[in-house]
Amino acid sequence: MKNLVRNRDFADKPSFWYTNDLEWDPDKHAGFYVMENKLGSTGGQVEAMKLGLFGCVVETHKGYSKRSEFGTYFVEWGCVDISKISQAGNRKNKQFDKDIHDMIISIDPRVKIDPANDDALIIKTGHEEYRPLTPAEIFQYLDQLFSKDFNKKVYPPHTRQLEIIKSRRDFLLDNRDKDLILNVESLHTRFGKDKTNYLGIQPETEMVVVFSGYFATFQIVTELDPGNDQAVETRARSKEAISNDIVSARKNGKRVWLLISTYNDEDSDRIELLSLFKNVNVEIVIDEVDYQAWGQINLIRKALEYVIG
């Protein structure tokens, strides 16, 4: 799903996070965004703490006009500890992009500010010939400047997410001797539908059955580790094809994520497939608590019957 403002599509996770803190603090962190060859900053929002860094980036771009009448521009974002930015103490408005520009130019004199856009960076390729920097090149410069102190790709979950993940983990550890564990949670749809934050999966689980809508399951699939996980689609596929994929994945030692649409009912052959997993360490995730799945009590009951007998 796109996060569109003006004609900009915003990444839903930070691309860089040069701090040891898991939460955004506008008094300690400088927010930046990268769009094409432009490295801009987000500082100065009155309610920056309430908005969060993603909200600050979006609010910044709401104040801009469309970059052009055609096409969509992808915006990536992240933060840097203010203490790591040269001359940061001289900035009163929390706008630190000029300081980062200067730091990049200091490590590569071929780079300079684009005369046509003072937020954009260009690099010399020949005698008086320049081209725009790419986002990947900007990230490489940021790595050179800050990676000695921080890991670039730390995704910072919200404190509430961390609390829930810990409570799940403690609950599972306390109930390891149980054959069946039911964990009912009503989480907002924006809690974070990815493998770690949303599902809190047990590492030893062999099979994960996800009852959800198509777009939500697609979002989960993008988070899977191809080395350890394999998603098995059930949409518009025969039982034989689905079963073959499951058997093949297990033979290869992969954890299976079986994606079943909540538009199936309890009599669907997709639900009947669950009878294959009676002796498997299986986790069943019922998604869409605010829409459809929790209202399908017979579907949930049937799923449990097939798995536990």
C-alpha positions in Angstrom: 0.0 0.0 0.0 1.4 3.4 -1.0 1.9 6.3 1.5 1.2 9.0 -1.0 1.6 12.8 -0.3 1.7 15.2 -3.2 3.3 12.7 -5.7 5.6 11.1 -3.2 5.6 7.5 -2.0 7.1 7.2 1.5 8.9 4.1 2.7 7.1 2.7 5.7 10.3 1.9 7.5 13.5 3.8 8.0 16.4 3.2 5.6 19.0 4.3 8.1 19.0 4.6 11.9 22.3 5.9 13.1 21.6 5.9 16.9 21.6 3.3 19.6 18.1 4.4 20.7 15.1 2.5 19.5 12.7 5.4 19.7 12.7 8.8 18.0 13.5 11.8 20.2 13.6 15.1 18.4 15.8 16.6 21.1 18.5 13.9 20.4 18.0 12.9 16.8 18.1 14.7 13.5 15.6 13.5 10.9 16.4 13.2 7.2 14.9 12.1 4.0 16.4 11.0 0.7 14.5 11.6 -2.6 16.5 11.1 -5.8 19.6 13.2 -5.3 18.1 15.3 -2.6 19.0 14.9 1.1 16.7 17.0 3.2 15.8 17.4 6.8 12.6 17.4 8.8 13.4 19.5 11.8 11.2 22.2 13.4 7.8 20.5 13.7 6.0 21.8 16.8 4.6 18.3 17.7 7.6 16.3 16.5 7.6 13.8 19.5 3.9 13.1 18.9 4.2 12.8 15.1 7.2 10.4 15.3 9.9 10.6 12.6 7.8 9.1 9.9 5.0 11.7 10.6 7.6 14.5 10.6 8.8 13.4 7.2 5.3 13.3 5.8 4.4 16.7 7.4 7.5 18.2 5.8 6.5 17.1 2.3 2.9 18.3 2.8 4.3 21.8 2.7 5.9 21.2 -0.7 4.2 21.5 -4.1 4.3 18.5 -6.5 7.8 17.9 -7.7 6.4 17.5 -11.2 3.1 16.8 -12.8 4.2 13.3 -13.8 5.4 10.2 -12.0 5.8 9.3 -8.4 8.9 9.9 -6.3 10.1 7.4 -3.7 11.1 9.0 -0.4 13.3 7.2 2.1 14.1 8.5 5.6 16.0 7.9 8.8 17.8 9.6 11.7 21.2 10.5 13.0 22.3 11.3 16.5 22.7 15.1 16.6 25.8 14.7 18.7 27.5 13.0 15.6 26.8 15.9 13.3 29.6 18.5 12.8 28.5 22.1 13.7 25.1 20.8 14.9 25.2 23.0 18.0 24.9 26.1 15.8 21.5 25.1 14.5 18.5 26.5 16.3 15.8 25.1 13.9 16.7 21.4 13.9 17.5 21.6 10.2 20.8 19.7 9.8 20.8 18.8 6.1 23.3 21.5 5.3 25.7 20.1 7.9 25.4 16.6 6.4 26.0 18.1 2.9 29.2 19.7 4.2 30.3 16.4 5.9 29.8 14.5 2.6 31.7 17.0 0.6 34.5 16.9 3.2 35.1 13.1 2.5 34.6 13.4 -1.3 35.5 16.7 -2.9 34.0 15.6 -6.2 30.6 16.2 -4.6 29.0 19.6 -4.5 25.6 21.3 -4.1 23.5 21.4 -7.2 23.4 25.1 -8.3 19.8 24.5 -9.4 18.7 23.0 -6.0 20.5 23.7 -2.8 19.1 20.5 -1.2 20.4 18.3 -4.0 23.9 16.8 -4.5 25.8 16.2 -7.7 29.2 14.6 -8.4 31.9 15.4 -10.8 32.4 12.9 -13.6 34.7 14.7 -15.9 36.0 18.2 -16.8 33.2 20.4 -15.5 30.7 17.5 -16.0 28.4 16.5 -13.2 25.6 14.1 -12.6 23.1 13.7 -9.8 24.0 11.4 -6.9 21.8 8.3 -6.5 20.1 7.5 -3.2 22.4 4.4 -3.0 25.4 6.7 -3.2 24.0 9.0 -0.6 23.5 6.0 1.8 27.1 5.0 1.1 28.3 8.4 2.2 26.1 8.2 5.3 27.6 4.8 6.1 31.1 6.3 5.8 30.3 9.1 8.2 28.3 7.2 10.8 28.6 3.4 10.5 31.6 3.2 12.7 29.4 4.2 15.6 26.0 2.7 14.6 24.4 -0.1 12.6 22.6 1.4 9.6 19.7 -0.9 9.4 18.3 -1.1 12.9 14.5 -1.0 12.5 13.2 0.7 15.6 9.9 -0.8 16.9 7.8 1.4 19.1 8.0 0.8 22.8 4.6 -0.7 22.9 5.6 -3.3 20.2 8.6 -4.3 22.3 6.5 -4.7 25.4 4.0 -7.0 23.6 6.8 -9.0 22.0 8.3 -9.6 25.4 5.0 -10.5 27.0 4.4 -13.1 24.2 7.9 -14.6 24.7 7.5 -14.8 28.4 4.0 -16.4 28.0 5.4 -19.0 25.6 8.3 -19.9 27.9 6.0 -20.3 30.9 3.7 -22.7 28.9 6.2 -24.8 26.9 4.7 -28.0 28.3 1.2 -27.2 26.9 -0.1 -28.9 23.8 -2.4 -26.0 22.9 -1.8 -22.3 23.6 -4.5 -19.7 22.7 -3.4 -16.1 22.7 -6.1 -13.5 21.9 -5.0 -10.0 21.2 -6.8 -7.0 19.6 -4.1 -4.9 18.1 -4.6 -2.0 15.8 -4.0 -2.7 12.1 -1.1 -0.2 12.1 0.7 -2.2 14.9 3.1 -3.5 12.3 2.4 -6.5 10.1 5.8 -8.0 9.8 7.2 -11.3 10.9 8.9 -10.0 14.1 6.7 -7.3 15.4 3.3 -8.5 14.4 3.5 -12.3 14.7 6.2 -12.7 17.4 6.9 -16.1 15.9 8.5 -18.9 17.9 11.8 -19.9 16.2 11.1 -23.6 16.4 7.7 -23.4 14.7 7.5 -25.6 11.6 4.3 -24.3 10.1 2.5 -21.0 10.4 -1.0 -20.7 9.1 -2.0 -17.1 8.5 -5.7 -16.3 8.1 -5.8 -12.8 6.6 -6.7 -10.7 3.7 -4.6 -10.8 0.5 -2.8 -7.5 1.0 -1.9 -8.2 4.6 -0.4 -11.6 3.8 1.5 -10.0 1.0 3.0 -7.6 3.4 4.0 -10.4 5.8 5.6 -12.3 2.9 7.9 -9.4 2.1 9.4 -9.8 5.6 10.2 -13.5 5.3 13.8 -14.8 5.3 14.1 -16.8 2.0 16.8 -18.9 3.6 14.6 -20.2 6.4 11.0 -19.4 5.4 8.8 -20.3 2.4 5.4 -18.8 1.8 2.8 -21.1 0.2 0.0 -19.4 -1.6 -3.5 -21.0 -1.6 -5.3 -18.4 -3.7 -6.8 -20.0 -6.9 -4.6 -23.1 -6.5 -5.4 -26.8 -6.3 -5.0 -28.8 -3.1 -2.4 -31.0 -4.9 -0.3 -28.0 -5.8 -0.5 -26.6 -2.3 0.4 -29.9 -0.7 3.3 -30.4 -3.1 4.7 -27.0 -2.1 4.4 -27.7 1.6 6.1 -31.1 1.3 8.9 -29.7 -0.8 9.5 -26.8 1.7 9.6 -29.2 4.6 12.0 -31.5 2.9 14.3 -28.5 2.4 14.1 -27.7 6.1 12.1 -24.5 5.6 9.4 -23.2 7.9 6.1 -23.0 5.9 3.9 -20.0 5.9 0.5 -21.1 4.6 -1.5 -18.1 3.5 -5.3 -18.6 3.7 -7.8 -15.9 2.8 -10.5 -15.2 5.4 -13.0 -15.3 2.5 -12.8 -19.1 2.8 -15.4 -20.7 5.1 -15.2 -23.7 7.4 -16.2 -26.1 4.6 -13.5 -25.0 2.2 -11.0 -27.5 1.0 -8.3 -24.9 2.0 -9.4 -25.4 5.6 -9.4 -29.2 5.2 -5.7 -29.0 4.3 -5.0 -28.2 7.9 -5.6 -31.9 8.8 -2.2 -32.6 7.3 -0.6 -30.8 10.3 -1.9 -32.8 13.3 1.7 -33.8 14.4 3.4 -30.6 13.4 4.5 -27.7 15.6 2.0 -25.3 14.1 1.0 -21.7 14.9 -2.3 -20.4 13.6 -2.6 -16.6 13.3 -6.0 -15.1 12.9 -5.7 -11.6 11.4 -8.2 -8.8 10.7 -9.6 -8.6 14.1 -11.6 -5.5 13.3 -13.1 -6.8 10.0 -13.9 -10.4 9.3 -12.0 -13.2 10.8 -13.0 -13.0 14.5 -16.6 -13.1 13.4 -16.1 -16.4 11.7 -16.3 -18.6 14.8 -17.0 -21.8 12.9 -14.0 -21.2 10.7 -11.7 -20.9 13.8 -13.3 -23.9 15.5 -12.8 -26.0 12.3 -9.2 -24.9 11.9 -8.5 -26.1 15.5 -10.3 -29.3 15.0 -8.3 -30.2 12.0 -5.0 -29.4 13.7 -5.5 -30.8 17.2 -8.1 -33.5 16.5 
